[in-house]
Amino acid sequence: MSIKSLAGQTIYYGFSNIASKLLNYFLTPLYLELMTQASYGEMSTVYAYIPFLNIVLTYGMETALFRFAKKENSQTVLSTATISLLVTTISFTFLLLLFRGTIINSYVGELSGLAGKPSFYTYIVLIMAFDALTAIPFAQLRLENRPVRYAIIRLANILSTISFNILFLVIIPKLYASGNTWLPEIKSSNQVGYIYLSNMLGSGVTLLLFIPQILKIRWQFDNHLWKQMLTYAVPLIIVGMAGMVNETFDRAWFLPQFLPGNSMLVKKQMIGIYAANYKLAILITMFIQAFKLGAEPFFFKQAEGANPQKVYARIMKLFVVMLCLMFLFVSLYLNIWKIFLRRPEYYPGMQIVPVLLLANMFLGIYYNLTIWFKLTDRTLMGAFITVTTAALAFLLNWWWIPTMGYFGAALATMVCYFVQMSICYALGQKFYPVPYHLPRILTYIITAVLTYYLFSFLNRTLLSPGDVYALKPLPLLVATVFFAAYAWFVLKMEKKEFERIPVLNKILAKL
């Protein structure tokens, strides 16, 4: 598989991922319009917990599938992984529902808003179960290089979820108000439940679309192979769980625990502001996710070829260039992106967006670097890296949130991802050296950050003093000049690299 093939697959994965995220993101203004900050904070807390349990439910089997699947045994690996996830998901779901009351009352009740609402909890558990059951079918499509079908099913998932949201939150309330009282009355107090229900139904549609694919699997279970896969995959649970401490634990636990004051309502409101602004980093996270979907199977297959390290180094450089461009595209135009926040009370949180963009840039580079411990079967080393940074995340959030509020959580996230990336790079160069173009990578990142902060300084002092997020022509013009200058700088630096790409080659010829 060539880099061109990887780029093509990333485009397909990117299209489906970006389209689904953007479509889903358009629901955010609807949620912010209908819900209070506290309710939005409750929902954000719930959705921050879900990734933790998803990691437990899938326990690294997707990556194990890519690691062990070869042409001669791919069907055996696929069926073993599928049967394993099927049995464990059904068992775990049964236990979560069986102890529903204890879990709600003892662990997740007050802050999540689930106390006294067992149906909400059931929807959430089923969302996780359906997502776990579709993990291997999605991985199979990636393994078999079928990004088009992947994109179609992913878009079907999000379109159905959005449709159910609009049905329950917009259409049914209007019909009820016009006299159709046979329909359910959707009050502000139970809107969140219908959002969970919509998500559950969307995940259920995805599972139904995969049923024909699942039924084609040759149902055979190799116990010896399963133990090998499990030995490889279990450390990835630690990797994933510790990684989620940085990604979602700020909303799920750090902010509620460390924000000053005793008012739960105020804490929920602060979490709502933080979560809403967190979503403004959507573009860079979408690209990272799209790249990850295409790159993971690509890296494993590339490892079988000659001198794969050279290919990995080239990919990293191009990847960082795209991350830097996206960082500037979002951070320079925050006065436009703020329209998704709908209400002015969310605007104060926009100060965290550039910090979170930079944090996600470091996270994306880390994902690219993790290939060394996956290829060398040193997944325990990956667990060590993420556990170390998870401990650092606890320390920094405990230190900074009480004095800096949610900005402290954002800053802690950025520092932790930087440390995680740095440790992974240092260990990777020891156990699986890759000749990354470090001077250029650092140049692109530092220049992008300096470009933003220079624009920010000019915006505060000259362009929009007093209201840096005002939608005015002059700041937009200056932002465009800064973005174009950075893009021109990168194109000049990587002229030979981009000449291999026909469209960019034409652009370079005119410069």
PALO-720948 format. One record per residue (C-alpha): x, y, z; residue number from 1; residue in three letters. Coordinates in steps of 0.2 Angstrom, whole numbers, plus 5000, padded with zeros to 4 digits. Layout:
BEGIN
east;north;up;num;residu
X;Y;Z;NUM;ALA
...
# end
This chain:
BEGIN
east;north;up;num;residu
5000;5000;5000;1;MET
5007;5017;4995;2;SER
5007;5034;5003;3;ILE
4995;5039;4989;4;LYS
4983;5025;4994;5;SER
4984;5031;5012;6;LEU
4980;5048;5006;7;ALA
4965;5042;4997;8;GLY
4959;5031;5011;9;GLN
4961;5046;5023;10;THR
4951;5057;5011;11;ILE
4937;5044;5012;12;TYR
4938;5042;5031;13;TYR
4940;5060;5032;14;GLY
4925;5064;5022;15;PHE
4914;5052;5032;16;SER
4921;5058;5048;17;ASN
4921;5076;5044;18;ILE
4903;5075;5037;19;ALA
4897;5066;5052;20;SER
4905;5077;5064;21;LYS
4899;5093;5056;22;LEU
4882;5086;5054;23;LEU
4882;5081;5072;24;ASN
4890;5098;5077;25;TYR
4875;5107;5069;26;PHE
4865;5099;5083;27;LEU
4876;5109;5096;28;THR
4867;5126;5092;29;PRO
4850;5117;5094;30;LEU
4856;5109;5111;31;TYR
4863;5126;5117;32;LEU
4846;5134;5112;33;GLU
4835;5122;5121;34;LEU
4845;5117;5136;35;MET
4852;5127;5151;36;THR
4870;5127;5154;37;GLN
4868;5115;5168;38;ALA
4858;5102;5158;39;SER
4871;5104;5144;40;TYR
4885;5101;5157;41;GLY
4876;5085;5164;42;GLU
4875;5078;5146;43;MET
4893;5082;5143;44;SER
4898;5073;5159;45;THR
4888;5058;5153;46;VAL
4896;5058;5136;47;TYR
4913;5060;5144;48;ALA
4911;5044;5154;49;TYR
4906;5034;5138;50;ILE
4923;5033;5130;51;PRO
4930;5025;5146;52;PHE
4918;5010;5146;53;LEU
4919;5009;5127;54;ASN
4938;5005;5129;55;ILE
4934;4992;5142;56;VAL
4920;4984;5131;57;LEU
4932;4983;5115;58;THR
4948;4980;5125;59;TYR
4960;4983;5111;60;GLY
4953;4970;5099;61;MET
4953;4982;5084;62;GLU
4971;4984;5085;63;THR
4974;4966;5089;64;ALA
4965;4962;5073;65;LEU
4976;4973;5063;66;PHE
4992;4966;5071;67;ARG
4987;4947;5069;68;PHE
4977;4947;5053;69;ALA
4987;4940;5038;70;LYS
4981;4934;5021;71;LYS
4982;4916;5027;72;GLU
4973;4918;5043;73;ASN
4962;4934;5042;74;SER
4945;4925;5043;75;GLN
4951;4915;5059;76;THR
4957;4931;5067;77;VAL
4941;4940;5062;78;LEU
4929;4927;5069;79;SER
4939;4925;5085;80;THR
4939;4943;5088;81;ALA
4920;4945;5084;82;THR
4915;4930;5095;83;ILE
4926;4937;5109;84;SER
4918;4954;5108;85;LEU
4900;4947;5106;86;LEU
4901;4937;5122;87;VAL
4910;4950;5133;88;THR
4898;4964;5127;89;THR
4882;4954;5131;90;ILE
4889;4949;5148;91;SER
4895;4966;5152;92;PHE
4878;4974;5146;93;THR
4868;4962;5157;94;PHE
4879;4967;5172;95;LEU
4877;4985;5170;96;LEU
4858;4984;5168;97;LEU
4857;4972;5183;98;LEU
4866;4984;5195;99;PHE
4858;4999;5187;100;ARG
4851;5006;5203;101;GLY
4867;5004;5213;102;THR
4877;5012;5199;103;ILE
4866;5027;5197;104;ILE
4864;5031;5216;105;ASN
4882;5027;5221;106;SER
4893;5033;5206;107;TYR
4885;5044;5193;108;VAL
4869;5051;5199;109;GLY
4870;5069;5204;110;GLU
4882;5076;5192;111;LEU
4876;5067;5177;112;SER
4857;5070;5180;113;GLY
4853;5052;5180;114;LEU
4847;5050;5197;115;ALA
4828;5045;5197;116;GLY
4829;5042;5178;117;LYS
4833;5024;5175;118;PRO
4827;5025;5157;119;SER
4841;5037;5153;120;PHE
4854;5026;5160;121;TYR
4847;5011;5150;122;THR
4849;5021;5134;123;TYR
4867;5025;5138;124;ILE
4871;5007;5141;125;VAL
4863;5001;5125;126;LEU
4873;5015;5115;127;ILE
4889;5008;5122;128;MET
4884;4990;5118;129;ALA
4879;4994;5100;130;PHE
4895;5003;5097;131;ASP
4905;4989;5104;132;ALA
4897;4976;5093;133;LEU
4900;4987;5078;134;THR
4919;4990;5082;135;ALA
4925;4974;5074;136;ILE
4914;4976;5058;137;PRO
4921;4994;5056;138;PHE
4939;4987;5059;139;ALA
4936;4974;5046;140;GLN
4931;4987;5033;141;LEU
4947;4996;5037;142;ARG
4957;4980;5036;143;LEU
4950;4975;5019;144;GLU
4953;4993;5012;145;ASN
4934;4997;5010;146;ARG
4933;5015;5015;147;PRO
4918;5019;5004;148;VAL
4907;5006;5013;149;ARG
4914;5013;5029;150;TYR
4909;5030;5024;151;ALA
4892;5026;5019;152;ILE
4888;5017;5036;153;ILE
4896;5030;5046;154;ARG
4885;5043;5037;155;LEU
4870;5033;5039;156;ALA
4873;5032;5058;157;ASN
4874;5051;5060;158;ILE
4860;5055;5048;159;LEU
4849;5043;5057;160;SER
4854;5050;5074;161;THR
4851;5068;5068;162;ILE
4834;5063;5061;163;SER
4829;5056;5078;164;PHE
4835;5072;5087;165;ASN
4825;5083;5076;166;ILE
4810;5072;5077;167;LEU
4810;5072;5096;168;PHE
4816;5089;5100;169;LEU
4808;5099;5086;170;VAL
4794;5091;5076;171;ILE
4785;5081;5090;172;ILE
4785;5097;5102;173;PRO
4778;5107;5088;174;LYS
4764;5094;5084;175;LEU
4760;5092;5102;176;TYR
4758;5111;5104;177;ALA
4746;5111;5089;178;SER
4734;5099;5098;179;GLY
4741;5082;5094;180;ASN
4741;5077;5112;181;THR
4742;5058;5108;182;TRP
4761;5062;5105;183;LEU
4773;5061;5120;184;PRO
4775;5078;5129;185;GLU
4793;5082;5128;186;ILE
4797;5094;5142;187;LYS
4813;5103;5146;188;SER
4816;5091;5160;189;SER
4816;5076;5149;190;ASN
4824;5083;5133;191;GLN
4841;5075;5138;192;VAL
4833;5058;5138;193;GLY
4827;5060;5120;194;TYR
4844;5065;5115;195;ILE
4851;5048;5123;196;TYR
4837;5039;5114;197;LEU
4841;5047;5097;198;SER
4859;5042;5099;199;ASN
4854;5024;5104;200;MET
4843;5022;5089;201;LEU
4856;5029;5078;202;GLY
4869;5016;5085;203;SER
4855;5003;5083;204;GLY
4853;5007;5064;205;VAL
4872;5005;5062;206;THR
4872;4988;5070;207;LEU
4857;4983;5059;208;LEU
4867;4988;5043;209;LEU
4881;4977;5049;210;PHE
4871;4961;5051;211;ILE
4873;4955;5033;212;PRO
4892;4957;5035;213;GLN
4892;4949;5053;214;ILE
4883;4934;5046;215;LEU
4895;4931;5033;216;LYS
4909;4928;5046;217;ILE
4915;4909;5047;218;ARG
4910;4906;5065;219;TRP
4926;4898;5072;220;GLN
4935;4902;5088;221;PHE
4954;4898;5090;222;ASP
4957;4898;5109;223;ASN
4976;4899;5107;224;HIS
4975;4913;5095;225;LEU
4963;4922;5106;226;TRP
4975;4921;5121;227;LYS
4989;4928;5110;228;GLN
4977;4943;5104;229;MET
4972;4946;5122;230;LEU
4990;4946;5129;231;THR
4994;4959;5115;232;TYR
4978;4969;5118;233;ALA
4975;4970;5137;234;VAL
4989;4983;5139;235;PRO
4980;4993;5126;236;LEU
4966;4995;5138;237;ILE
4978;5004;5150;238;ILE
4984;5014;5136;239;VAL
4966;5019;5131;240;GLY
4960;5022;5149;241;MET
4975;5032;5154;242;ALA
4973;5042;5138;243;GLY
4955;5045;5141;244;MET
4960;5053;5158;245;VAL
4967;5068;5147;246;ASN
4954;5067;5134;247;GLU
4937;5067;5144;248;THR
4941;5066;5162;249;PHE
4942;5085;5163;250;ASP
4923;5085;5161;251;ARG
4919;5069;5169;252;ALA
4929;5071;5186;253;TRP
4942;5085;5187;254;PHE
4931;5100;5184;255;LEU
4917;5094;5196;256;PRO
4930;5089;5209;257;GLN
4942;5104;5208;258;PHE
4931;5119;5203;259;LEU
4930;5131;5218;260;PRO
4914;5132;5228;261;GLY
4901;5120;5233;262;ASN
4887;5124;5221;263;SER
4883;5109;5210;264;MET
4873;5121;5198;265;LEU
4888;5133;5195;266;VAL
4899;5118;5192;267;LYS
4887;5111;5179;268;LYS
4887;5128;5171;269;GLN
4906;5129;5170;270;MET
4907;5111;5163;271;ILE
4894;5116;5150;272;GLY
4904;5132;5145;273;ILE
4920;5121;5144;274;TYR
4912;5107;5134;275;ALA
4903;5119;5121;276;ALA
4920;5128;5118;277;ASN
4929;5111;5117;278;TYR
4919;5107;5102;279;LYS
4927;5122;5093;280;LEU
4942;5111;5091;281;ALA
4932;5100;5080;282;ILE
4941;5102;5064;283;LEU
4958;5097;5070;284;ILE
4951;5082;5080;285;THR
4941;5076;5064;286;MET
4957;5076;5054;287;PHE
4967;5067;5067;288;ILE
4953;5054;5068;289;GLN
4952;5052;5049;290;ALA
4970;5050;5048;291;PHE
4971;5037;5062;292;LYS
4957;5027;5054;293;LEU
4967;5025;5038;294;GLY
4985;5025;5045;295;ALA
4983;5011;5058;296;GLU
4981;4997;5045;297;PRO
4992;5005;5033;298;PHE
5007;5006;5046;299;PHE
5005;4987;5050;300;PHE
5005;4983;5031;301;LYS
5019;4995;5027;302;GLN
5030;4986;5041;303;ALA
5031;4971;5030;304;GLU
5040;4981;5016;305;GLY
5057;4988;5014;306;ALA
5063;5003;5025;307;ASN
5046;5007;5032;308;PRO
5054;5020;5044;309;GLN
5057;5031;5029;310;LYS
5039;5031;5024;311;VAL
5033;5034;5042;312;TYR
5045;5049;5043;313;ALA
5038;5057;5027;314;ARG
5020;5054;5033;315;ILE
5023;5062;5050;316;MET
5030;5078;5041;317;LYS
5015;5080;5030;318;LEU
5003;5076;5044;319;PHE
5011;5090;5055;320;VAL
5009;5102;5041;321;VAL
4991;5098;5040;322;MET
4989;5100;5058;323;LEU
4997;5117;5059;324;CYS
4986;5123;5045;325;LEU
4971;5117;5054;326;MET
4977;5125;5070;327;PHE
4978;5142;5062;328;LEU
4962;5140;5052;329;PHE
4952;5138;5068;330;VAL
4962;5149;5080;331;SER
4963;5164;5068;332;LEU
4944;5164;5064;333;TYR
4937;5162;5081;334;LEU
4926;5177;5078;335;ASN
4917;5167;5065;336;ILE
4917;5150;5073;337;TRP
4908;5158;5089;338;LYS
4892;5157;5079;339;ILE
4890;5139;5084;340;PHE
4890;5144;5102;341;LEU
4873;5153;5099;342;ARG
4872;5162;5116;343;ARG
4885;5175;5123;344;PRO
4886;5167;5140;345;GLU
4897;5154;5131;346;TYR
4909;5166;5124;347;TYR
4921;5169;5139;348;PRO
4926;5151;5137;349;GLY
4933;5154;5119;350;MET
4950;5158;5127;351;GLN
4953;5139;5129;352;ILE
4951;5135;5111;353;VAL
4969;5139;5105;354;PRO
4976;5130;5120;355;VAL
4965;5114;5116;356;LEU
4969;5115;5097;357;LEU
4987;5114;5102;358;LEU
4984;5100;5114;359;ALA
4975;5090;5100;360;ASN
4990;5094;5089;361;MET
5001;5085;5101;362;PHE
4989;5071;5103;363;LEU
4988;5068;5084;364;GLY
5007;5068;5084;365;ILE
5007;5055;5098;366;TYR
4995;5044;5089;367;TYR
5007;5044;5074;368;ASN
5022;5040;5086;369;LEU
5013;5025;5094;370;THR
5016;5014;5080;371;ILE
5033;5009;5087;372;TRP
5026;5000;5102;373;PHE
5012;4992;5092;374;LYS
5024;4985;5079;375;LEU
5037;4979;5092;376;THR
5024;4971;5103;377;ASP
5029;4983;5117;378;ARG
5011;4988;5122;379;THR
5016;4988;5140;380;LEU
5028;5002;5136;381;MET
5013;5011;5129;382;GLY
5003;5008;5145;383;ALA
5018;5015;5155;384;PHE
5018;5031;5144;385;ILE
4999;5035;5146;386;THR
4999;5030;5165;387;VAL
5013;5042;5168;388;THR
5004;5056;5159;389;THR
4987;5052;5167;390;ALA
4996;5054;5184;391;ALA
5003;5071;5178;392;LEU
4985;5076;5172;393;ALA
4978;5072;5190;394;PHE
4992;5083;5198;395;LEU
4990;5098;5186;396;LEU
4971;5098;5186;397;ASN
4972;5097;5205;398;TRP
4984;5112;5205;399;TRP
4977;5123;5192;400;TRP
4958;5121;5191;401;ILE
4955;5129;5209;402;PRO
4965;5145;5204;403;THR
4962;5146;5185;404;MET
4945;5137;5183;405;GLY
4942;5128;5166;406;TYR
4957;5137;5158;407;PHE
4967;5127;5170;408;GLY
4959;5111;5164;409;ALA
4963;5116;5146;410;ALA
4981;5120;5150;411;LEU
4984;5104;5159;412;ALA
4977;5095;5144;413;THR
4990;5103;5133;414;MET
5005;5100;5144;415;VAL
5000;5082;5147;416;CYS
4999;5079;5128;417;TYR
5015;5087;5125;418;PHE
5024;5077;5139;419;VAL
5015;5061;5132;420;GLN
5021;5065;5114;421;MET
5039;5069;5120;422;SER
5041;5053;5130;423;ILE
5034;5042;5116;424;CYS
5046;5050;5104;425;TYR
5061;5047;5115;426;ALA
5057;5029;5119;427;LEU
5052;5026;5101;428;GLY
5069;5032;5095;429;GLN
5077;5019;5106;430;LYS
5067;5004;5102;431;PHE
5061;5008;5084;432;TYR
5071;5022;5077;433;PRO
5062;5032;5063;434;VAL
5072;5047;5055;435;PRO
5058;5060;5058;436;TYR
5062;5077;5050;437;HIS
5062;5085;5068;438;LEU
5070;5102;5063;439;PRO
5056;5105;5050;440;ARG
5042;5098;5061;441;ILE
5047;5110;5076;442;LEU
5049;5124;5064;443;THR
5031;5122;5057;444;TYR
5024;5120;5075;445;ILE
5033;5135;5083;446;ILE
5030;5146;5068;447;THR
5011;5142;5068;448;ALA
5010;5146;5087;449;VAL
5019;5162;5085;450;LEU
5008;5167;5070;451;THR
4993;5165;5080;452;TYR
4999;5174;5096;453;TYR
5006;5188;5085;454;LEU
4989;5190;5077;455;PHE
4981;5189;5094;456;SER
4992;5203;5101;457;PHE
4987;5214;5086;458;LEU
4969;5210;5088;459;ASN
4969;5214;5107;460;ARG
4979;5230;5105;461;THR
4974;5238;5088;462;LEU
4961;5228;5078;463;LEU
4947;5224;5091;464;SER
4952;5231;5108;465;PRO
4939;5227;5121;466;GLY
4931;5213;5110;467;ASP
4943;5202;5102;468;VAL
4929;5190;5095;469;TYR
4919;5204;5087;470;ALA
4915;5200;5069;471;LEU
4923;5215;5060;472;LYS
4930;5215;5042;473;PRO
4948;5221;5047;474;LEU
4952;5207;5059;475;PRO
4946;5195;5046;476;LEU
4957;5202;5033;477;LEU
4972;5202;5044;478;VAL
4969;5184;5049;479;ALA
4967;5179;5031;480;THR
4984;5188;5027;481;VAL
4992;5179;5041;482;PHE
4985;5162;5036;483;PHE
4990;5164;5018;484;ALA
5008;5170;5023;485;ALA
5010;5154;5033;486;TYR
5003;5143;5019;487;ALA
5015;5151;5007;488;TRP
5030;5148;5019;489;PHE
5025;5130;5020;490;VAL
5023;5128;5002;491;LEU
5040;5135;4999;492;LYS
5048;5124;5012;493;MET
5040;5108;5005;494;GLU
5041;5113;4987;495;LYS
5049;5096;4982;496;LYS
5037;5086;4993;497;GLU
5022;5095;4986;498;PHE
5028;5094;4968;499;GLU
5023;5075;4969;500;ARG
5005;5081;4971;501;ILE
4998;5087;4954;502;PRO
4986;5100;4961;503;VAL
4999;5108;4972;504;LEU
5012;5107;4959;505;ASN
5002;5118;4948;506;LYS
5000;5131;4962;507;ILE
5018;5131;4965;508;LEU
5022;5134;4947;509;ALA
5013;5150;4948;510;LYS
5021;5156;4964;511;LEU
# end
